[in-house]
Amino acid sequence: MPKVIVMYEKPKDQDKFEEYYFNTHMPIAEKVPNVKEARVQRVLSNQNTDLSLYLITEIEFENKGAMKEAFASEQWKAVGDDVPNFMKYLEKPPIITIVD
């Protein structure tokens, strides 16, 4: 099943990032259509990388068609439009991958 995986490195302001991410950004993301499952996981350990990964968010879709429809939605656009609002708490933009 296709997924969008978003990896965040450790924020420069963890408290403000988490406050915004969980209380504002995720409620916007929960409105995206066709999402089969979404989960946010805290990274406990990083190995074999110089990255200091902090959170990993996975957004799973039933199939590629459902994912394409979600990407075309106003709700998905709203998620993207909200990202600059919490970027001030991060050192770097998140790493985003789409997998099948």
N, C-alpha and C positions, 0 to 999 in steps of 0.2 A: 504494500500500500504506500502511495506517495506521502511524503512528509516534508514539512519545512522545519529545519532545525536552526535555531538561533542561539549562538553561543556568546555570552557576555563575559568579558574579563572583569576582574575585580574593580568595582567603582572607586572613584576618588572620594566620594561621599556615600558610603553604604546605606546609612539611615535614610537619607533623602531619596536615594535611588529606589530602595525597597518600598518606601512610603508611596512614591509616585507609581512605580511599576505595578505593585499589587493592588493599590486602591484606585488608580485611574486608568492606567494602560490596559491591564488585563480585563477589566470590565468592558472596555471598548472592543478588545479582541474577542471576547466571548460572544459578540453579536455577529461575527462573521458566519455566513451560511455555509453549509455542507461540511462542517468540521465534525469528524467522527470522534476524535478525542484530542484534548490538549492537556499538556502537563508541563509543569516547571519543576526542575530538579536542581538542588544545590550540589555543586561540585565539592566533594570532600577531599580529593587529592588529584594532582596533576602529575603525570609521569611522561617522560620522553618528549617534553616540550618546554619552550621558554615562556609560553603563555601562562598567565595566571587566571585560568577559567574559574568563573564564580557561579553563574547560573546557565543552565541549558533548558531552552523551551522547545518542545516538540509539538507540532500541529499536524495531526494525521487526517488524511482524507480517504474516502472509500476507494476512489479511483482517480485517474488523471483528469477525466472530464469534470468531476466534482471539484477538483482543485482549480481547474481553469475557470470554472464558474465563480468560485470563491474569489479568485484573483481579480475578476472583472467587476466585483461588487463594490458598491459604495462603502460598505462596512470595511472591506479590506483597504480601500483608499483611506478611510478614517484612521485605521491602525498606522499606516505609513505616515500620514500627516501628523500623528501624535509623537512620533519618534523624536523629533527635535526638542520636544518638551522635557525629555529626560536625558538627552545627550549631555547636558551641562554637568551631570553627575558622573559621567564616564570619561575615562582617558581616551578611549578609542571607540569607534563605532562597533556594533556587534558583528560577528561573523555569521553570515546567513548561507545555508546550503539547502538545496532541494534534492531529495533522494527518492528512489523508487524501491 
